[in-house]
Amino acid sequence: MATIKLVPSTYYLSNSNYLSVSNASNMYDDTDSTNYATVTNSRTSTSSYYIYIRGFNFDDVPSNAIVSDFTIRIKCNYSGGYSQAMYLYDGTSTSMGSSDSISSTVTTHEFTCNYSWSNIVAAGSDFGIRINCRRSSRNTTSYIYIYGAEIEVIYTIPTPRTVTTTLTGNGTIDPSGTQTMYDGDEYSLVVEPTNVSDEVTATKNGTSITLTKHQGGATEETNVLGDYTLVSGSFNSGESYFQGLVGKGHDNTQTTSNYYSGGSGVIAVFTYDVPFVGIPDNATINSLYMLVNGHAESTSNSSEYMCVQLISGSTELSDELNFKSIGTSNSTQTVTANVTPTVAQLENLQV
């Protein structure tokens, strides 16, 4: 843990016609100083003006430091005027923290700051202490004596760590090789197998992580469902009347059609297998839903419509989405699981 004192390097007067500063360099010190600068209000009225003590060099704090605490102080007193108010100031506002008042006795004042360290650093050279300079009467000259100001910063430097990453298999890893990191740094490791079937092993400081590309990967083909299978049912002798489904290996010009030309028919049921890979066995599935786009050919015939449902084996994970109730125009609908599936159920998911 280290401590540093930042001291001001400049000042600003709200009205240089009536305010003046002598021995200004004496205020560019910390509160241990025994020398002072003098601020004089020479106007023959009780109007208020301000001096801003600022120019703290925040760059003196190492860029990778973790600041645990900071204290803002000023050492000063006055004569021939009011007990003048002091505020922290960021260039636009005096609501940064507590206020205090100068007395006729030399005192070191501490401020309670409402802002975080990052807020103060962001204010940069505009951050400082604003002091009210006002005469007590028209005939009394007012003086403020400023010995110095400081921001005492307590910080630690994070311990450097060497992080080495490697990749075995057909894919990419970023970052690759050796990097120097520090405690508290955010480390992001991106590993991407080249193909869905590829398995790669990434190591970070000797710890192995085996990955396969998830079914929702980069290529368009892996964003759609898997192959379909006719489970049961027929119309007029058969499966050949089902002309295809939009999914893996198909495009959106293909439809699922069955032709009924008289005679008896039974309900046809077909499923999509949805292959999920690379999900850890101890993972918790928070939610499951599917987007499906389609429409009913007719909403008037009670015996002709399509339903969609999420299942795993014989377990129904969702209610049925009835396309007859949706209508005859294409629309995207959401099918949401009513229960939170296990990893095993997800690996056996069907639609």
C-alpha positions as CSV (number, residue, x, y, z in Angstrom):
1,M,0.0,0.0,0.0
2,A,1.3,3.5,-0.9
3,T,0.3,7.1,-0.1
4,I,0.9,10.1,-2.2
5,K,-0.1,13.8,-1.7
6,L,-1.3,15.7,-4.8
7,V,-0.9,19.5,-4.4
8,P,-2.4,22.3,-6.5
9,S,-0.4,24.1,-9.2
10,T,-2.7,27.0,-10.2
11,Y,-5.6,29.2,-9.2
12,Y,-8.4,31.2,-10.8
13,L,-10.0,34.4,-9.7
14,S,-13.7,35.1,-10.5
15,N,-12.9,38.8,-10.7
16,S,-9.3,39.9,-11.1
17,N,-10.2,43.6,-11.0
18,Y,-10.9,43.4,-7.2
19,L,-9.2,40.2,-6.2
20,S,-5.4,39.8,-6.1
21,V,-2.9,37.2,-4.9
22,S,0.5,37.7,-3.6
23,N,3.1,35.0,-3.0
24,A,0.9,32.6,-4.9
25,S,3.6,29.8,-5.0
26,N,3.2,29.4,-1.3
27,M,-0.2,27.8,-1.7
28,Y,1.2,25.2,-4.1
29,D,2.2,23.0,-1.2
30,D,0.6,20.5,1.1
31,T,-0.9,21.4,4.5
32,D,2.4,20.9,6.3
33,S,3.5,24.2,4.9
34,T,4.2,27.2,7.2
35,N,4.3,29.8,4.3
36,Y,1.2,31.3,2.9
37,A,-0.2,33.2,-0.1
38,T,-2.4,36.2,0.5
39,V,-5.7,36.8,-1.3
40,T,-6.9,40.4,-1.0
41,N,-10.4,41.8,-1.8
42,S,-9.9,45.5,-2.6
43,R,-13.4,46.4,-3.6
44,T,-15.2,48.9,-1.3
45,S,-18.3,46.9,-1.1
46,T,-19.5,43.6,0.5
47,S,-19.8,41.8,-2.9
48,S,-18.6,38.2,-3.0
49,Y,-15.9,36.9,-5.3
50,Y,-14.2,33.6,-5.5
51,I,-10.7,32.1,-5.7
52,Y,-10.4,28.5,-7.1
53,I,-7.4,26.4,-5.9
54,R,-6.9,23.7,-8.5
55,G,-4.5,22.0,-10.9
56,F,-4.0,18.7,-9.0
57,N,-1.8,16.4,-11.1
58,F,-3.8,13.1,-11.1
59,D,-1.3,11.6,-13.4
60,D,1.1,11.3,-10.4
61,V,-1.1,8.3,-9.3
62,P,0.0,5.3,-11.3
63,S,-2.4,4.4,-14.1
64,N,-2.9,0.8,-12.8
65,A,-3.3,1.8,-9.2
66,I,-6.3,0.7,-7.2
67,V,-7.3,3.7,-5.0
68,S,-8.7,2.6,-1.7
69,D,-9.2,6.0,-0.1
70,F,-8.5,9.7,-0.5
71,T,-8.8,12.8,1.6
72,I,-9.0,16.4,0.5
73,R,-7.6,19.1,2.8
74,I,-6.7,22.9,2.8
75,K,-4.9,24.9,5.4
76,C,-5.9,28.6,5.7
77,N,-7.4,31.4,7.8
78,Y,-8.7,35.0,7.3
79,S,-8.7,38.5,8.7
80,G,-10.9,41.5,8.2
81,G,-13.8,39.7,6.6
82,Y,-16.5,37.1,7.1
83,S,-16.0,33.4,8.0
84,Q,-15.8,32.6,4.4
85,A,-17.4,29.4,2.9
86,M,-15.4,26.8,1.0
87,Y,-16.7,24.1,-1.4
88,L,-15.3,21.3,-3.6
89,Y,-15.8,22.3,-7.2
90,D,-15.6,20.4,-10.5
91,G,-15.9,23.3,-12.9
92,T,-19.7,23.4,-12.9
93,S,-21.0,22.3,-9.5
94,T,-20.3,22.9,-5.8
95,S,-22.4,19.9,-4.8
96,M,-19.4,17.5,-4.8
97,G,-19.2,17.2,-1.0
98,S,-19.4,19.0,2.3
99,S,-18.7,22.7,2.8
100,D,-16.6,24.3,5.5
101,S,-15.8,27.8,6.6
102,I,-12.6,29.6,7.2
103,S,-12.0,31.0,10.6
104,S,-9.5,33.5,11.9
105,T,-7.4,30.7,13.3
106,V,-5.0,28.8,11.0
107,T,-6.8,25.5,10.5
108,T,-6.5,22.4,8.3
109,H,-9.9,21.6,6.9
110,E,-11.0,18.2,5.6
111,F,-13.9,17.7,3.1
112,T,-16.2,14.8,2.8
113,C,-16.5,14.1,-0.9
114,N,-19.7,12.7,-2.5
115,Y,-17.9,11.8,-5.7
116,S,-15.8,8.7,-6.4
117,W,-12.2,8.8,-7.2
118,S,-12.9,8.2,-10.9
119,N,-15.4,11.2,-10.9
120,I,-12.7,13.5,-9.5
121,V,-10.1,12.3,-12.0
122,A,-12.6,12.9,-14.8
123,A,-13.0,16.5,-13.7
124,G,-9.3,16.9,-14.3
125,S,-7.8,20.4,-14.0
126,D,-11.3,21.8,-13.3
127,F,-11.4,20.1,-9.9
128,G,-10.5,22.2,-6.9
129,I,-11.6,24.1,-3.8
130,R,-13.7,27.3,-4.2
131,I,-13.3,29.9,-1.5
132,N,-15.7,32.8,-1.0
133,C,-13.8,36.2,-0.7
134,R,-16.1,38.9,0.9
135,R,-15.4,42.0,2.9
136,S,-17.3,42.3,6.2
137,S,-17.9,46.0,5.6
138,R,-17.2,48.6,2.9
139,N,-14.3,50.0,5.0
140,T,-12.6,46.8,6.1
141,T,-10.1,45.2,3.8
142,S,-10.5,41.4,3.7
143,Y,-7.6,38.9,3.5
144,I,-7.5,35.2,3.1
145,Y,-4.2,33.3,3.8
146,I,-3.7,30.0,2.1
147,Y,-0.8,27.8,3.3
148,G,-1.4,24.8,1.0
149,A,-3.9,22.2,-0.1
150,E,-3.6,18.5,-0.8
151,I,-5.4,15.3,-1.9
152,E,-3.9,12.4,0.0
153,V,-4.4,9.3,-2.0
154,I,-4.0,5.7,-0.6
155,Y,-3.6,3.1,-3.2
156,T,-2.1,-0.3,-4.1
157,I,-0.4,-1.5,-7.3
158,P,-1.9,-4.8,-8.4
159,T,0.5,-7.8,-8.5
160,P,1.5,-8.6,-12.1
161,R,0.5,-12.1,-13.4
162,T,1.7,-14.0,-16.4
163,V,-1.1,-15.6,-18.3
164,T,-0.3,-18.2,-21.0
165,T,-2.9,-19.6,-23.3
166,T,-2.5,-22.4,-25.9
167,L,-4.9,-24.2,-28.2
168,T,-4.9,-27.8,-29.4
169,G,-7.2,-28.7,-32.3
170,N,-8.7,-27.1,-35.3
171,G,-9.8,-23.6,-34.3
172,T,-8.7,-20.2,-33.0
173,I,-7.9,-18.7,-29.6
174,D,-7.7,-15.0,-28.7
175,P,-5.5,-13.9,-27.0
176,S,-2.8,-16.5,-27.8
177,G,0.5,-16.9,-26.0
178,T,1.7,-15.0,-23.0
179,Q,0.2,-11.7,-21.6
180,T,0.9,-9.7,-18.4
181,M,-2.2,-9.1,-16.4
182,Y,-2.9,-7.5,-13.0
183,D,-5.2,-8.4,-10.2
184,G,-8.6,-7.0,-10.9
185,D,-8.1,-6.9,-14.7
186,E,-10.9,-8.3,-16.8
187,Y,-9.6,-11.3,-18.8
188,S,-11.6,-12.5,-21.8
189,L,-10.6,-15.7,-23.6
190,V,-12.4,-16.4,-26.9
191,V,-12.0,-19.9,-28.3
192,E,-13.8,-20.9,-31.6
193,P,-13.6,-24.4,-33.1
194,T,-13.6,-24.2,-36.9
195,N,-16.5,-26.6,-37.5
196,V,-19.4,-27.9,-35.6
197,S,-17.8,-31.3,-35.3
198,D,-14.4,-30.0,-34.2
199,E,-13.2,-30.4,-30.7
200,V,-10.5,-28.2,-29.4
201,T,-8.7,-28.0,-26.0
202,A,-7.7,-24.6,-24.7
203,T,-5.4,-24.2,-21.8
204,K,-5.0,-21.1,-19.5
205,N,-2.0,-21.4,-17.2
206,G,-2.1,-25.2,-17.6
207,T,-5.9,-25.6,-16.9
208,S,-7.6,-27.4,-19.8
209,I,-11.0,-26.5,-21.1
210,T,-12.4,-28.8,-23.8
211,L,-14.9,-27.1,-26.2
212,T,-17.0,-28.0,-29.2
213,K,-18.8,-25.5,-31.3
214,H,-22.4,-24.9,-30.1
215,Q,-25.2,-25.5,-32.5
216,G,-25.9,-21.7,-32.6
217,G,-22.5,-21.0,-34.1
218,A,-21.3,-18.7,-36.8
219,T,-22.5,-20.4,-40.0
220,E,-26.0,-20.0,-41.2
221,E,-26.6,-23.8,-41.3
222,T,-26.0,-24.2,-37.6
223,N,-28.6,-21.5,-36.7
224,V,-31.5,-23.7,-37.8
225,L,-32.9,-27.0,-36.5
226,G,-31.6,-30.4,-37.4
227,D,-33.0,-33.1,-39.7
228,Y,-36.6,-34.1,-39.5
229,T,-38.3,-37.6,-39.3
230,L,-41.8,-38.7,-40.0
231,V,-42.9,-40.4,-36.7
232,S,-46.4,-41.6,-37.6
233,G,-49.4,-41.2,-39.8
234,S,-50.0,-41.1,-43.6
235,F,-52.2,-39.5,-46.1
236,N,-53.2,-41.6,-49.2
237,S,-50.4,-44.1,-48.7
238,G,-47.8,-42.0,-47.5
239,E,-44.8,-40.3,-46.5
240,S,-44.0,-39.2,-50.0
241,Y,-46.7,-36.6,-49.7
242,F,-44.7,-34.7,-47.2
243,Q,-42.5,-32.5,-49.4
244,G,-40.0,-31.1,-46.9
245,L,-39.4,-28.8,-44.0
246,V,-37.6,-25.5,-43.6
247,G,-34.6,-26.4,-41.6
248,K,-31.1,-27.8,-41.9
249,G,-30.4,-28.3,-45.6
250,H,-33.6,-26.6,-46.7
251,D,-34.6,-23.1,-47.7
252,N,-37.6,-21.1,-47.0
253,T,-39.3,-21.8,-50.3
254,Q,-40.0,-25.3,-49.3
255,T,-43.1,-26.2,-47.4
256,T,-44.6,-29.1,-45.6
257,S,-47.6,-30.4,-47.7
258,N,-49.9,-33.3,-47.4
259,Y,-52.6,-33.9,-50.0
260,Y,-56.0,-35.2,-49.0
261,S,-58.1,-36.4,-51.9
262,G,-60.8,-38.3,-50.2
263,G,-60.8,-41.4,-48.1
264,S,-59.7,-41.6,-44.5
265,G,-56.6,-40.0,-43.1
266,V,-54.9,-39.9,-39.7
267,I,-52.8,-37.3,-38.0
268,A,-49.2,-37.1,-39.3
269,V,-46.6,-36.4,-36.6
270,F,-43.0,-35.4,-37.5
271,T,-40.2,-34.2,-35.4
272,Y,-37.1,-32.1,-35.6
273,D,-34.1,-33.4,-33.6
274,V,-32.3,-30.4,-32.1
275,P,-28.6,-31.3,-31.4
276,F,-27.1,-29.4,-28.5
277,V,-23.4,-29.9,-27.9
278,G,-20.8,-28.5,-25.5
279,I,-23.2,-27.8,-22.6
280,P,-21.5,-28.7,-19.3
281,D,-23.2,-31.5,-17.4
282,N,-23.4,-29.3,-14.3
283,A,-24.9,-26.4,-16.1
284,T,-28.2,-24.8,-14.9
285,I,-30.7,-24.1,-17.7
286,N,-32.4,-20.8,-16.9
287,S,-35.0,-20.8,-19.7
288,L,-35.8,-22.4,-23.0
289,Y,-37.8,-21.0,-25.9
290,M,-38.1,-21.5,-29.6
291,L,-39.0,-19.1,-32.4
292,V,-41.1,-20.6,-35.2
293,N,-42.4,-18.9,-38.4
294,G,-45.4,-20.3,-40.2
295,H,-49.1,-20.1,-40.8
296,A,-52.2,-22.3,-41.3
297,E,-53.5,-22.9,-44.8
298,S,-57.1,-22.7,-43.5
299,T,-58.7,-21.6,-40.3
300,S,-62.2,-22.7,-41.2
301,N,-61.6,-26.4,-41.5
302,S,-61.4,-27.8,-38.0
303,S,-59.5,-30.9,-39.1
304,E,-56.7,-29.2,-40.9
305,Y,-54.1,-27.2,-38.9
306,M,-50.6,-27.5,-37.4
307,C,-49.4,-27.6,-33.9
308,V,-45.8,-27.1,-32.5
309,Q,-44.6,-28.3,-29.2
310,L,-41.2,-28.7,-27.3
311,I,-40.7,-32.3,-26.0
312,S,-37.9,-34.4,-24.6
313,G,-38.5,-38.1,-25.0
314,S,-42.1,-38.5,-23.7
315,T,-41.9,-35.3,-21.5
316,E,-43.9,-32.4,-22.7
317,L,-41.8,-29.2,-22.0
318,S,-44.3,-26.7,-23.5
319,D,-47.9,-26.3,-24.4
320,E,-48.9,-26.7,-28.1
321,L,-48.8,-23.7,-30.3
322,N,-51.9,-23.9,-32.5
323,F,-51.3,-22.4,-36.0
324,K,-55.0,-22.4,-36.7
325,S,-55.4,-19.7,-34.0
326,I,-52.6,-17.7,-35.5
327,G,-54.1,-17.4,-38.9
328,T,-53.2,-17.8,-42.6
329,S,-50.4,-15.2,-42.8
330,N,-46.9,-15.9,-41.8
331,S,-45.8,-14.7,-38.4
332,T,-43.1,-15.5,-36.0
333,Q,-44.3,-17.1,-32.8
334,T,-42.5,-18.0,-29.5
335,V,-42.9,-21.4,-27.9
336,T,-41.8,-21.2,-24.3
337,A,-41.0,-24.2,-22.1
338,N,-43.3,-24.4,-19.0
339,V,-40.6,-26.2,-17.0
340,T,-36.8,-25.7,-16.7
341,P,-35.2,-28.6,-18.5
342,T,-32.2,-30.5,-17.3
343,V,-29.1,-30.8,-19.4
344,A,-30.0,-34.4,-20.3
345,Q,-33.5,-33.2,-21.4
346,L,-31.9,-30.5,-23.5
347,E,-29.6,-33.0,-25.2
348,N,-32.6,-35.0,-26.2
349,L,-34.7,-32.0,-27.3
350,Q,-37.2,-32.4,-30.1
351,V,-39.8,-30.1,-31.7
